[in-house]
Amino acid sequence: MYSDMVEAPQKFGLPVFSSQAREARSAPWQPFYFLFCLFACGRFRDDIFVADTAEVRKINKAKRTNVLLQALCDYGFTFDGIKKFQLSSGQVLEIDYPDNQNVLEVLSAVAQKVKNTQLKEVKNYYSRLWKCFAIATPGAKTVRTAPVNPV
């Protein structure tokens, strides 16, 4: 995913001009943070993972979510329940990963764990949360294997 971000930053809504330097510092983490928000704000209904779009919009700090949803589709995720990838167009977002249903269960478990333990009193969401979440995300290449908060 990171190599694709380098080759086509506009596809992920990343800033391309130097005037957007402040935004560029957090831009590489936005897809993972947004994915975290989706799974932290949802639950399984039968075999379908459903995220509450109002709750996602409330906690999400990533920008250009419609672009991020479109980019995630290229990595095997499918989304239903909204129009034109706009979270405000529906009450719930159905998320699927047809290649391996277990991916949804793992991402949900990690997101709920992070939400219940680390989200409280964390001031810099991007720097801490994405590290836990990126490790469990398919297509994400990371070399970080140590715990986020080593003791």
N, CA, C and O atoms as a GROMACS GRO file, in nm:
protein
  604
    1MET      N    1   0.083  -0.118   0.000
    1MET     CA    2   0.000   0.000   0.000
    1MET      C    3   0.088   0.125   0.000
    1MET      O    4   0.058   0.222  -0.071
    2TYR      N    5   0.195   0.124   0.079
    2TYR     CA    6   0.282   0.241   0.084
    2TYR      C    7   0.347   0.270  -0.050
    2TYR      O    8   0.360   0.386  -0.089
    3SER      N    9   0.389   0.166  -0.121
    3SER     CA   10   0.450   0.189  -0.252
    3SER      C   11   0.349   0.251  -0.348
    3SER      O   12   0.385   0.334  -0.432
    4ASP      N   13   0.223   0.210  -0.337
    4ASP     CA   14   0.119   0.271  -0.420
    4ASP      C   15   0.096   0.416  -0.382
    4ASP      O   16   0.065   0.498  -0.468
    5MET      N   17   0.110   0.450  -0.253
    5MET     CA   18   0.096   0.588  -0.208
    5MET      C   19   0.205   0.676  -0.269
    5MET      O   20   0.180   0.791  -0.305
    6VAL      N   21   0.325   0.621  -0.281
    6VAL     CA   22   0.436   0.697  -0.339
    6VAL      C   23   0.413   0.720  -0.487
    6VAL      O   24   0.437   0.830  -0.538
    7GLU      N   25   0.366   0.618  -0.557
    7GLU     CA   26   0.348   0.629  -0.701
    7GLU      C   27   0.228   0.712  -0.741
    7GLU      O   28   0.232   0.781  -0.843
    8ALA      N   29   0.120   0.706  -0.663
    8ALA     CA   30  -0.002   0.780  -0.697
    8ALA      C   31  -0.063   0.843  -0.571
    8ALA      O   32  -0.166   0.796  -0.523
    9PRO      N   33   0.000   0.947  -0.516
    9PRO     CA   34  -0.048   1.005  -0.390
    9PRO      C   35  -0.190   1.062  -0.399
    9PRO      O   36  -0.264   1.058  -0.302
   10GLN      N   37  -0.226   1.115  -0.516
   10GLN     CA   38  -0.360   1.172  -0.530
   10GLN      C   39  -0.469   1.067  -0.516
   10GLN      O   40  -0.581   1.099  -0.479
   11LYS      N   41  -0.438   0.941  -0.546
   11LYS     CA   42  -0.535   0.832  -0.534
   11LYS      C   43  -0.575   0.811  -0.388
   11LYS      O   44  -0.686   0.765  -0.360
   12PHE      N   45  -0.486   0.844  -0.295
   12PHE     CA   46  -0.512   0.829  -0.153
   12PHE      C   47  -0.545   0.962  -0.086
   12PHE      O   48  -0.556   0.969   0.036
   13GLY      N   49  -0.562   1.067  -0.166
   13GLY     CA   50  -0.593   1.198  -0.112
   13GLY      C   51  -0.476   1.262  -0.041
   13GLY      O   52  -0.495   1.349   0.044
   14LEU      N   53  -0.354   1.221  -0.074
   14LEU     CA   54  -0.236   1.276  -0.010
   14LEU      C   55  -0.198   1.410  -0.073
   14LEU      O   56  -0.218   1.429  -0.193
   15PRO      N   57  -0.145   1.501   0.006
   15PRO     CA   58  -0.104   1.630  -0.050
   15PRO      C   59   0.014   1.613  -0.145
   15PRO      O   60   0.104   1.533  -0.120
   16VAL      N   61   0.012   1.689  -0.255
   16VAL     CA   62   0.116   1.677  -0.356
   16VAL      C   63   0.202   1.803  -0.365
   16VAL      O   64   0.312   1.798  -0.422
   17PHE      N   65   0.157   1.912  -0.312
   17PHE     CA   66   0.229   2.038  -0.322
   17PHE      C   67   0.294   2.074  -0.190
   17PHE      O   68   0.244   2.036  -0.084
   18SER      N   69   0.404   2.146  -0.195
   18SER     CA   70   0.476   2.183  -0.073
   18SER      C   71   0.395   2.275   0.017
   18SER      O   72   0.421   2.282   0.138
   19SER      N   73   0.297   2.347  -0.039
   19SER     CA   74   0.213   2.435   0.043
   19SER      C   75   0.127   2.354   0.140
   19SER      O   76   0.070   2.410   0.234
   20GLN      N   77   0.118   2.225   0.119
   20GLN     CA   78   0.039   2.138   0.205
   20GLN      C   79   0.128   2.058   0.299
   20GLN      O   80   0.092   1.948   0.340
   21ALA      N   81   0.244   2.111   0.333
   21ALA     CA   82   0.343   2.038   0.411
   21ALA      C   83   0.291   1.996   0.548
   21ALA      O   84   0.319   1.886   0.594
   22ARG      N   85   0.216   2.081   0.613
   22ARG     CA   86   0.164   2.047   0.746
   22ARG      C   87   0.074   1.924   0.738
   22ARG      O   88   0.082   1.835   0.823
   23GLU      N   89  -0.009   1.921   0.639
   23GLU     CA   90  -0.099   1.807   0.620
   23GLU      C   91  -0.021   1.681   0.581
   23GLU      O   92  -0.063   1.570   0.613
   24ALA      N   93   0.090   1.699   0.512
   24ALA     CA   94   0.169   1.585   0.464
   24ALA      C   95   0.229   1.503   0.577
   24ALA      O   96   0.258   1.385   0.559
   25ARG      N   97   0.247   1.564   0.693
   25ARG     CA   98   0.307   1.490   0.805
   25ARG      C   99   0.220   1.374   0.853
   25ARG      O  100   0.271   1.269   0.891
   26SER      N  101   0.089   1.393   0.850
   26SER     CA  102   0.000   1.287   0.898
   26SER      C  103  -0.066   1.208   0.785
   26SER      O  104  -0.132   1.108   0.811
   27ALA      N  105  -0.048   1.251   0.663
   27ALA     CA  106  -0.116   1.189   0.549
   27ALA      C  107  -0.090   1.039   0.533
   27ALA      O  108  -0.185   0.966   0.504
   28PRO      N  109   0.033   0.988   0.549
   28PRO     CA  110   0.055   0.845   0.528
   28PRO      C  111  -0.021   0.756   0.627
   28PRO      O  112  -0.045   0.639   0.598
   29TRP      N  113  -0.059   0.810   0.740
   29TRP     CA  114  -0.131   0.729   0.840
   29TRP      C  115  -0.281   0.734   0.823
   29TRP      O  116  -0.352   0.653   0.882
   30GLN      N  117  -0.331   0.827   0.744
   30GLN     CA  118  -0.476   0.844   0.733
   30GLN      C  119  -0.551   0.721   0.685
   30GLN      O  120  -0.656   0.692   0.742
   31PRO      N  121  -0.505   0.647   0.584
   31PRO     CA  122  -0.582   0.528   0.545
   31PRO      C  123  -0.597   0.427   0.658
   31PRO      O  124  -0.703   0.367   0.674
   32PHE      N  125  -0.492   0.408   0.736
   32PHE     CA  126  -0.499   0.311   0.846
   32PHE      C  127  -0.582   0.364   0.962
   32PHE      O  128  -0.656   0.288   1.025
   33TYR      N  129  -0.571   0.492   0.989
   33TYR     CA  130  -0.652   0.550   1.095
   33TYR      C  131  -0.799   0.545   1.056
   33TYR      O  132  -0.885   0.515   1.140
   34PHE      N  133  -0.828   0.574   0.931
   34PHE     CA  134  -0.967   0.568   0.884
   34PHE      C  135  -1.020   0.425   0.892
   34PHE      O  136  -1.133   0.403   0.934
   35LEU      N  137  -0.939   0.329   0.852
   35LEU     CA  138  -0.978   0.189   0.863
   35LEU      C  139  -1.004   0.152   1.009
   35LEU      O  140  -1.099   0.081   1.040
   36PHE      N  141  -0.918   0.202   1.098
   36PHE     CA  142  -0.940   0.181   1.241
   36PHE      C  143  -1.076   0.238   1.282
   36PHE      O  144  -1.151   0.171   1.353
   37CYS      N  145  -1.106   0.358   1.240
   37CYS     CA  146  -1.235   0.422   1.277
   37CYS      C  147  -1.354   0.338   1.228
   37CYS      O  148  -1.452   0.321   1.300
   38LEU      N  149  -1.343   0.288   1.106
   38LEU     CA  150  -1.452   0.206   1.053
   38LEU      C  151  -1.478   0.084   1.140
   38LEU      O  152  -1.593   0.052   1.170
   39PHE      N  153  -1.371   0.017   1.180
   39PHE     CA  154  -1.388  -0.106   1.257
   39PHE      C  155  -1.412  -0.079   1.406
   39PHE      O  156  -1.467  -0.164   1.475
   40ALA      N  157  -1.372   0.036   1.454
   40ALA     CA  158  -1.398   0.071   1.594
   40ALA      C  159  -1.544   0.113   1.613
   40ALA      O  160  -1.596   0.108   1.725
   41CYS      N  161  -1.608   0.153   1.506
   41CYS     CA  162  -1.746   0.204   1.515
   41CYS      C  163  -1.848   0.106   1.460
   41CYS      O  164  -1.958   0.145   1.422
   42GLY      N  165  -1.812  -0.019   1.455
   42GLY     CA  166  -1.904  -0.116   1.398
   42GLY      C  167  -1.905  -0.247   1.472
   42GLY      O  168  -1.835  -0.266   1.572
   43ARG      N  169  -1.986  -0.338   1.420
   43ARG     CA  170  -1.994  -0.471   1.479
   43ARG      C  171  -2.051  -0.566   1.373
   43ARG      O  172  -2.102  -0.523   1.270
   44PHE      N  173  -2.040  -0.693   1.402
   44PHE     CA  174  -2.094  -0.792   1.310
   44PHE      C  175  -2.243  -0.810   1.334
   44PHE      O  176  -2.288  -0.820   1.447
   45ARG      N  177  -2.317  -0.812   1.225
   45ARG     CA  178  -2.458  -0.851   1.226
   45ARG      C  179  -2.464  -0.973   1.136
   45ARG      O  180  -2.453  -0.964   1.014
   46ASP      N  181  -2.483  -1.085   1.198
   46ASP     CA  182  -2.472  -1.214   1.128
   46ASP      C  183  -2.330  -1.224   1.072
   46ASP      O  184  -2.234  -1.221   1.148
   47ASP      N  185  -2.315  -1.237   0.941
   47ASP     CA  186  -2.181  -1.249   0.881
   47ASP      C  187  -2.134  -1.118   0.817
   47ASP      O  188  -2.031  -1.116   0.749
   48ILE      N  189  -2.208  -1.010   0.838
   48ILE     CA  190  -2.177  -0.883   0.774
   48ILE      C  191  -2.127  -0.784   0.880
   48ILE      O  192  -2.189  -0.768   0.985
   49PHE      N  193  -2.014  -0.718   0.850
   49PHE     CA  194  -1.965  -0.616   0.941
   49PHE      C  195  -2.031  -0.484   0.902
   49PHE      O  196  -2.027  -0.442   0.786
   50VAL      N  197  -2.092  -0.418   1.001
   50VAL     CA  198  -2.167  -0.295   0.978
   50VAL      C  199  -2.111  -0.186   1.068
   50VAL      O  200  -2.103  -0.202   1.190
   51ALA      N  201  -2.072  -0.074   1.006
   51ALA     CA  202  -2.020   0.041   1.080
   51ALA      C  203  -2.125   0.151   1.081
   51ALA      O  204  -2.190   0.177   0.979
   52ASP      N  205  -2.141   0.216   1.194
   52ASP     CA  206  -2.232   0.329   1.208
   52ASP      C  207  -2.163   0.453   1.150
   52ASP      O  208  -2.064   0.500   1.205
   53THR      N  209  -2.216   0.506   1.039
   53THR     CA  210  -2.147   0.616   0.970
   53THR      C  211  -2.145   0.744   1.054
   53THR      O  212  -2.049   0.821   1.044
   54ALA      N  213  -2.246   0.767   1.135
   54ALA     CA  214  -2.247   0.887   1.220
   54ALA      C  215  -2.136   0.880   1.324
   54ALA      O  216  -2.068   0.979   1.351
   55GLU      N  217  -2.117   0.763   1.381
   55GLU     CA  218  -2.011   0.745   1.480
   55GLU      C  219  -1.873   0.754   1.415
   55GLU      O  220  -1.780   0.810   1.474
   56VAL      N  221  -1.860   0.700   1.295
   56VAL     CA  222  -1.733   0.709   1.223
   56VAL      C  223  -1.700   0.856   1.197
   56VAL      O  224  -1.587   0.899   1.220
   57ARG      N  225  -1.798   0.932   1.149
   57ARG     CA  226  -1.774   1.074   1.122
   57ARG      C  227  -1.739   1.150   1.249
   57ARG      O  228  -1.665   1.249   1.244
   58LYS      N  229  -1.790   1.105   1.362
   58LYS     CA  230  -1.764   1.172   1.489
   58LYS      C  231  -1.620   1.154   1.535
   58LYS      O  232  -1.558   1.250   1.581
   59ILE      N  233  -1.565   1.033   1.525
   59ILE     CA  234  -1.429   1.010   1.577
   59ILE      C  235  -1.320   1.020   1.472
   59ILE      O  236  -1.202   1.033   1.506
   60ASN      N  237  -1.356   1.015   1.345
   60ASN     CA  238  -1.257   1.013   1.239
   60ASN      C  239  -1.192   1.151   1.222
   60ASN      O  240  -1.261   1.253   1.219
   61LYS      N  241  -1.060   1.152   1.211
   61LYS     CA  242  -0.986   1.275   1.188
   61LYS      C  243  -0.924   1.278   1.047
   61LYS      O  244  -0.871   1.380   1.004
   62ALA      N  245  -0.931   1.166   0.976
   62ALA     CA  246  -0.876   1.158   0.840
   62ALA      C  247  -0.964   1.239   0.745
   62ALA      O  248  -1.085   1.246   0.761
   63LYS      N  249  -0.899   1.299   0.647
   63LYS     CA  250  -0.970   1.379   0.548
   63LYS      C  251  -0.991   1.298   0.420
   63LYS      O  252  -0.925   1.196   0.398
   64ARG      N  253  -1.082   1.345   0.338
   64ARG     CA  254  -1.112   1.285   0.208
   64ARG      C  255  -1.146   1.136   0.220
   64ARG      O  256  -1.087   1.052   0.154
   65THR      N  257  -1.242   1.107   0.305
   65THR     CA  258  -1.278   0.967   0.330
   65THR      C  259  -1.334   0.899   0.206
   65THR      O  260  -1.319   0.778   0.191
   66ASN      N  261  -1.398   0.974   0.118
   66ASN     CA  262  -1.450   0.912  -0.004
   66ASN      C  263  -1.334   0.860  -0.090
   66ASN      O  264  -1.346   0.753  -0.151
   67VAL      N  265  -1.225   0.933  -0.095
   67VAL     CA  266  -1.108   0.890  -0.171
   67VAL      C  267  -1.044   0.768  -0.104
   67VAL      O  268  -1.000   0.675  -0.172
   68LEU      N  269  -1.039   0.770   0.028
   68LEU     CA  270  -0.981   0.657   0.101
   68LEU      C  271  -1.064   0.530   0.081
   68LEU      O  272  -1.009   0.421   0.065
   69LEU      N  273  -1.197   0.543   0.083
   69LEU     CA  274  -1.282   0.426   0.059
   69LEU      C  275  -1.259   0.368  -0.080
   69LEU      O  276  -1.252   0.246  -0.097
   70GLN      N  277  -1.248   0.455  -0.179
   70GLN     CA  278  -1.221   0.408  -0.315
   70GLN      C  279  -1.086   0.338  -0.323
   70GLN      O  280  -1.073   0.235  -0.390
   71ALA      N  281  -0.986   0.394  -0.256
   71ALA     CA  282  -0.853   0.332  -0.258
   71ALA      C  283  -0.855   0.196  -0.188
   71ALA      O  284  -0.790   0.102  -0.235
   72LEU      N  285  -0.928   0.182  -0.079
   72LEU     CA  286  -0.936   0.055  -0.008
   72LEU      C  287  -1.003  -0.054  -0.093
   72LEU      O  288  -0.976  -0.172  -0.074
   73CYS      N  289  -1.089  -0.013  -0.184
   73CYS     CA  290  -1.152  -0.110  -0.274
   73CYS      C  291  -1.047  -0.180  -0.361
   73CYS      O  292  -1.064  -0.297  -0.397
   74ASP      N  293  -0.940  -0.110  -0.394
   74ASP     CA  294  -0.834  -0.169  -0.476
   74ASP      C  295  -0.758  -0.277  -0.401
   74ASP      O  296  -0.686  -0.356  -0.462
   75TYR      N  297  -0.774  -0.282  -0.269
   75TYR     CA  298  -0.704  -0.381  -0.187
   75TYR      C  299  -0.798  -0.491  -0.138
   75TYR      O  300  -0.765  -0.565  -0.046
   76GLY      N  301  -0.915  -0.502  -0.201
   76GLY     CA  302  -1.003  -0.614  -0.174
   76GLY      C  303  -1.123  -0.584  -0.086
   76GLY      O  304  -1.210  -0.670  -0.071
   77PHE      N  305  -1.132  -0.466  -0.028
   77PHE     CA  306  -1.248  -0.432   0.054
   77PHE      C  307  -1.365  -0.394  -0.035
   77PHE      O  308  -1.347  -0.336  -0.142
   78THR      N  309  -1.486  -0.427   0.010
   78THR     CA  310  -1.606  -0.383  -0.059
   78THR      C  311  -1.694  -0.309   0.042
   78THR      O  312  -1.697  -0.343   0.161
   79PHE      N  313  -1.764  -0.207  -0.006
   79PHE     CA  314  -1.847  -0.124   0.080
   79PHE      C  315  -1.986  -0.110   0.019
   79PHE      O  316  -2.000  -0.084  -0.100
   80ASP      N  317  -2.088  -0.128   0.103
   80ASP     CA  318  -2.227  -0.110   0.061
   80ASP      C  319  -2.299  -0.026   0.166
   80ASP      O  320  -2.255  -0.017   0.280
   81GLY      N  321  -2.410   0.035   0.125
   81GLY     CA  322  -2.492   0.110   0.219
   81GLY      C  323  -2.477   0.261   0.207
   81GLY      O  324  -2.549   0.336   0.272
   82ILE      N  325  -2.382   0.305   0.123
   82ILE     CA  326  -2.365   0.448   0.100
   82ILE      C  327  -2.354   0.473  -0.050
   82ILE      O  328  -2.328   0.381  -0.128
   83LYS      N  329  -2.375   0.598  -0.090
   83LYS     CA  330  -2.368   0.633  -0.231
   83LYS      C  331  -2.242   0.714  -0.258
   83LYS      O  332  -2.205   0.801  -0.180
   84LYS      N  333  -2.178   0.685  -0.369
   84LYS     CA  334  -2.059   0.758  -0.416
   84LYS      C  335  -1.952   0.771  -0.308
   84LYS      O  336  -1.882   0.872  -0.301
   85PHE      N  337  -1.940   0.670  -0.224
   85PHE     CA  338  -1.837   0.664  -0.120
   85PHE      C  339  -1.847   0.779  -0.020
   85PHE      O  340  -1.747   0.815   0.043
   86GLN      N  341  -1.965   0.838  -0.004
   86GLN     CA  342  -1.987   0.947   0.092
   86GLN      C  343  -2.050   0.890   0.219
   86GLN      O  344  -2.160   0.836   0.215
   87LEU      N  345  -1.980   0.903   0.331
   87LEU     CA  346  -2.032   0.850   0.458
   87LEU      C  347  -2.164   0.916   0.497
   87LEU      O  348  -2.247   0.853   0.563
   88SER      N  349  -2.183   1.040   0.458
   88SER     CA  350  -2.306   1.111   0.496
   88SER      C  351  -2.428   1.065   0.417
   88SER      O  352  -2.539   1.108   0.446
   89SER      N  353  -2.410   0.978   0.317
   89SER     CA  354  -2.522   0.935   0.233
   89SER      C  355  -2.597   0.814   0.289
   89SER      O  356  -2.693   0.769   0.228
   90GLY      N  357  -2.555   0.762   0.403
   90GLY     CA  358  -2.624   0.647   0.461
   90GLY      C  359  -2.600   0.639   0.610
   90GLY      O  360  -2.507   0.701   0.663
   91GLN      N  361  -2.684   0.562   0.678
   91GLN     CA  362  -2.671   0.548   0.823
   91GLN      C  363  -2.570   0.442   0.862
   91GLN      O  364  -2.504   0.452   0.965
   92VAL      N  365  -2.557   0.340   0.778
   92VAL     CA  366  -2.462   0.231   0.806
   92VAL      C  367  -2.380   0.202   0.682
   92VAL      O  368  -2.423   0.225   0.569
   93LEU      N  369  -2.262   0.150   0.706
   93LEU     CA  370  -2.171   0.110   0.600
   93LEU      C  371  -2.141  -0.038   0.619
   93LEU      O  372  -2.087  -0.078   0.722
   94GLU      N  373  -2.175  -0.118   0.520
   94GLU     CA  374  -2.145  -0.260   0.525
   94GLU      C  375  -2.007  -0.282   0.464
   94GLU      O  376  -1.980  -0.239   0.352
   95ILE      N  377  -1.922  -0.350   0.538
   95ILE     CA  378  -1.784  -0.372   0.495
   95ILE      C  379  -1.761  -0.521   0.477
   95ILE      O  380  -1.799  -0.602   0.561
   96ASP      N  381  -1.699  -0.555   0.366
   96ASP     CA  382  -1.667  -0.695   0.341
   96ASP      C  383  -1.526  -0.704   0.283
   96ASP      O  384  -1.475  -0.611   0.221
   97TYR      N  385  -1.466  -0.818   0.305
   97TYR     CA  386  -1.337  -0.851   0.246
   97TYR      C  387  -1.351  -0.994   0.194
   97TYR      O  388  -1.316  -1.089   0.263
   98PRO      N  389  -1.403  -1.007   0.071
   98PRO     CA  390  -1.439  -1.140   0.019
   98PRO      C  391  -1.324  -1.240   0.011
   98PRO      O  392  -1.348  -1.360   0.016
   99ASP      N  393  -1.201  -1.192  -0.003
   99ASP     CA  394  -1.088  -1.285  -0.015
   99ASP      C  395  -1.065  -1.366   0.110
   99ASP      O  396  -1.019  -1.480   0.103
  100ASN      N  397  -1.097  -1.310   0.226
  100ASN     CA  398  -1.075  -1.380   0.352
  100ASN      C  399  -1.160  -1.314   0.461
  100ASN      O  400  -1.125  -1.206   0.510
  101GLN      N  401  -1.267  -1.376   0.499
  101GLN     CA  402  -1.359  -1.321   0.599
  101GLN      C  403  -1.291  -1.302   0.734
  101GLN      O  404  -1.332  -1.217   0.813
  102ASN      N  405  -1.188  -1.380   0.761
  102ASN     CA  406  -1.118  -1.367   0.889
  102ASN      C  407  -1.049  -1.232   0.906
  102ASN      O  408  -1.027  -1.187   1.018
  103VAL      N  409  -1.015  -1.167   0.795
  103VAL     CA  410  -0.952  -1.035   0.802
  103VAL      C  411  -1.044  -0.937   0.874
  103VAL      O  412  -0.998  -0.857   0.956
  104LEU      N  413  -1.172  -0.943   0.845
  104LEU     CA  414  -1.268  -0.853   0.911
  104LEU      C  415  -1.272  -0.879   1.061
  104LEU      O  416  -1.279  -0.786   1.141
  105GLU      N  417  -1.269  -1.005   1.098
  105GLU     CA  418  -1.273  -1.039   1.240
  105GLU      C  419  -1.148  -0.990   1.313
  105GLU      O  420  -1.156  -0.939   1.425
  106VAL      N  421  -1.033  -1.004   1.249
  106VAL     CA  422  -0.908  -0.959   1.311
  106VAL      C  423  -0.906  -0.806   1.322
  106VAL      O  424  -0.873  -0.752   1.427
  107LEU      N  425  -0.942  -0.737   1.214
  107LEU     CA  426  -0.943  -0.591   1.217
  107LEU      C  427  -1.042  -0.539   1.320
  107LEU      O  428  -1.016  -0.440   1.389
  108SER      N  429  -1.156  -0.605   1.330
  108SER     CA  430  -1.255  -0.565   1.430
  108SER      C  431  -1.202  -0.585   1.572
  108SER      O  432  -1.217  -0.498   1.657
  109ALA      N  433  -1.141  -0.700   1.597
  109ALA     CA  434  -1.088  -0.728   1.731
  109ALA      C  435  -0.977  -0.630   1.769
  109ALA      O  436  -0.974  -0.580   1.882
  110VAL      N  437  -0.887  -0.602   1.676
  110VAL     CA  438  -0.779  -0.508   1.703
  110VAL      C  439  -0.835  -0.368   1.728
  110VAL      O  440  -0.794  -0.300   1.822
  111ALA      N  441  -0.928  -0.324   1.644
  111ALA     CA  442  -0.985  -0.190   1.658
  111ALA      C  443  -1.060  -0.176   1.791
  111ALA      O  444  -1.048  -0.073   1.857
  112GLN      N  445  -1.135  -0.277   1.830
  112GLN     CA  446  -1.208  -0.269   1.956
  112GLN      C  447  -1.111  -0.266   2.074
  112GLN      O  448  -1.133  -0.194   2.171
  113LYS      N  449  -1.006  -0.344   2.066
  113LYS     CA  450  -0.905  -0.346   2.173
  113LYS      C  451  -0.837  -0.210   2.186
  113LYS      O  452  -0.823  -0.158   2.296
  114VAL      N  453  -0.796  -0.153   2.073
  114VAL     CA  454  -0.732  -0.022   2.074
  114VAL      C  455  -0.828   0.085   2.124
  114VAL      O  456  -0.791   0.171   2.204
  115LYS      N  457  -0.950   0.078   2.077
  115LYS     CA  458  -1.051   0.177   2.118
  115LYS      C  459  -1.074   0.172   2.268
  115LYS      O  460  -1.086   0.276   2.334
  116ASN      N  461  -1.081   0.053   2.323
  116ASN     CA  462  -1.111   0.037   2.465
  116ASN      C  463  -0.991   0.060   2.556
  116ASN      O  464  -1.009   0.083   2.676
  117THR      N  465  -0.870   0.053   2.503
  117THR     CA  466  -0.753   0.066   2.589
  117THR      C  467  -0.670   0.190   2.559
  117THR      O  468  -0.637   0.265   2.651
  118GLN      N  469  -0.637   0.213   2.434
  118GLN     CA  470  -0.543   0.320   2.402
  118GLN      C  471  -0.608   0.449   2.354
  118GLN      O  472  -0.543   0.554   2.356
  119LEU      N  473  -0.731   0.445   2.311
  119LEU     CA  474  -0.794   0.565   2.258
  119LEU      C  475  -0.820   0.667   2.368
  119LEU      O  476  -0.823   0.787   2.341
  120LYS      N  477  -0.839   0.621   2.487
  120LYS     CA  478  -0.864   0.712   2.598
  120LYS      C  479  -0.737   0.788   2.632
  120LYS      O  480  -0.631   0.728   2.652
  121GLU      N  481  -0.746   0.917   2.637
  121GLU     CA  482  -0.638   1.008   2.675
  121GLU      C  483  -0.521   1.010   2.578
  121GLU      O  484  -0.412   1.054   2.615
  122VAL      N  485  -0.539   0.963   2.455
  122VAL     CA  486  -0.434   0.971   2.356
  122VAL      C  487  -0.449   1.104   2.284
  122VAL      O  488  -0.556   1.135   2.232
  123LYS      N  489  -0.344   1.182   2.280
  123LYS     CA  490  -0.350   1.314   2.220
  123LYS      C  491  -0.318   1.310   2.070
  123LYS      O  492  -0.380   1.383   1.993
  124ASN      N  493  -0.223   1.228   2.029
  124ASN     CA  494  -0.185   1.220   1.889
  124ASN      C  495  -0.233   1.087   1.833
  124ASN      O  496  -0.162   0.986   1.840
  125TYR      N  497  -0.353   1.086   1.779
  125TYR     CA  498  -0.414   0.963   1.731
  125TYR      C  499  -0.332   0.895   1.622
  125TYR      O  500  -0.314   0.774   1.625
  126TYR      N  501  -0.283   0.973   1.528
  126TYR     CA  502  -0.214   0.914   1.414
  126TYR      C  503  -0.088   0.838   1.454
  126TYR      O  504  -0.063   0.730   1.402
  127SER      N  505  -0.010   0.893   1.544
  127SER     CA  506   0.119   0.833   1.572
  127SER      C  507   0.109   0.703   1.649
  127SER      O  508   0.199   0.619   1.638
  128ARG      N  509   0.007   0.683   1.726
  128ARG     CA  510  -0.001   0.563   1.809
  128ARG      C  511  -0.095   0.457   1.753
  128ARG      O  512  -0.058   0.340   1.746
  129LEU      N  513  -0.215   0.497   1.712
  129LEU     CA  514  -0.316   0.398   1.675
  129LEU      C  515  -0.286   0.326   1.545
  129LEU      O  516  -0.310   0.206   1.534
  130TRP      N  517  -0.233   0.397   1.448
  130TRP     CA  518  -0.213   0.332   1.320
  130TRP      C  519  -0.113   0.219   1.331
  130TRP      O  520  -0.121   0.123   1.254
  131LYS      N  521  -0.019   0.228   1.425
  131LYS     CA  522   0.085   0.127   1.436
  131LYS      C  523   0.026  -0.008   1.474
  131LYS      O  524   0.066  -0.112   1.420
  132CYS      N  525  -0.070  -0.008   1.565
  132CYS     CA  526  -0.136  -0.133   1.601
  132CYS      C  527  -0.218  -0.185   1.485
  132CYS      O  528  -0.218  -0.304   1.454
  133PHE      N  529  -0.286  -0.093   1.419
  133PHE     CA  530  -0.382  -0.132   1.318
  133PHE      C  531  -0.314  -0.170   1.187
  133PHE      O  532  -0.361  -0.261   1.120
  134ALA      N  533  -0.208  -0.103   1.150
  134ALA     CA  534  -0.141  -0.130   1.022
  134ALA      C  535  -0.083  -0.271   1.019
  134ALA      O  536  -0.076  -0.333   0.913
  135ILE      N  537  -0.043  -0.322   1.133
  135ILE     CA  538   0.015  -0.456   1.139
  135ILE      C  539  -0.087  -0.562   1.098
  135ILE      O  540  -0.051  -0.662   1.037
  136ALA      N  541  -0.216  -0.540   1.130
  136ALA     CA  542  -0.320  -0.638   1.100
  136ALA      C  543  -0.388  -0.614   0.965
  136ALA      O  544  -0.476  -0.690   0.928
  137THR      N  545  -0.348  -0.509   0.892
  137THR     CA  546  -0.414  -0.473   0.768
  137THR      C  547  -0.352  -0.544   0.649
  137THR      O  548  -0.230  -0.539   0.631
  138PRO      N  549  -0.434  -0.610   0.566
  138PRO     CA  550  -0.380  -0.676   0.448
  138PRO      C  551  -0.324  -0.574   0.350
  138PRO      O  552  -0.383  -0.467   0.331
  139GLY      N  553  -0.212  -0.605   0.290
  139GLY     CA  554  -0.152  -0.516   0.191
  139GLY      C  555  -0.062  -0.410   0.252
  139GLY      O  556   0.009  -0.341   0.179
  140ALA      N  557  -0.063  -0.394   0.383
  140ALA     CA  558   0.022  -0.295   0.448
  140ALA      C  559   0.157  -0.359   0.476
  140ALA      O  560   0.166  -0.467   0.533
  141LYS      N  561   0.261  -0.291   0.435
  141LYS     CA  562   0.395  -0.343   0.459
  141LYS      C  563   0.457  -0.260   0.570
  141LYS      O  564   0.474  -0.139   0.556
  142THR      N  565   0.491  -0.325   0.678
  142THR     CA  566   0.554  -0.255   0.789
  142THR      C  567   0.658  -0.346   0.851
  142THR      O  568   0.643  -0.468   0.852
  143VAL      N  569   0.761  -0.288   0.902
  143VAL     CA  570   0.865  -0.368   0.964
  143VAL      C  571   0.856  -0.362   1.115
  143VAL      O  572   0.935  -0.425   1.184
  144ARG      N  573   0.762  -0.287   1.167
  144ARG     CA  574   0.749  -0.271   1.311
  144ARG      C  575   0.689  -0.398   1.370
  144ARG      O  576   0.578  -0.438   1.334
  145THR      N  577   0.762  -0.459   1.460
  145THR     CA  578   0.712  -0.581   1.526
  145THR      C  579   0.705  -0.563   1.675
  145THR      O  580   0.646  -0.646   1.743
  146ALA      N  581   0.763  -0.457   1.728
  146ALA     CA  582   0.761  -0.433   1.873
  146ALA      C  583   0.626  -0.377   1.915
  146ALA      O  584   0.556  -0.318   1.833
  147PRO      N  585   0.589  -0.395   2.040
  147PRO     CA  586   0.463  -0.337   2.088
  147PRO      C  587   0.467  -0.185   2.075
  147PRO      O  588   0.574  -0.123   2.076
  148VAL      N  589   0.349  -0.126   2.063
  148VAL     CA  590   0.339   0.018   2.048
  148VAL      C  591   0.388   0.090   2.171
  148VAL      O  592   0.457   0.192   2.161
  149ASN      N  593   0.352   0.040   2.288
  149ASN     CA  594   0.393   0.101   2.414
  149ASN      C  595   0.478   0.001   2.492
  149ASN      O  596   0.426  -0.064   2.583
  150PRO      N  597   0.605  -0.014   2.458
  150PRO     CA  598   0.687  -0.113   2.530
  150PRO      C  599   0.702  -0.074   2.677
  150PRO      O  600   0.711   0.043   2.711
  151VAL      N  601   0.705  -0.176   2.762
  151VAL     CA  602   0.716  -0.153   2.905
  151VAL      C  603   0.860  -0.157   2.947
  151VAL      O  604   0.891  -0.139   3.065
   0.00000   0.00000   0.00000
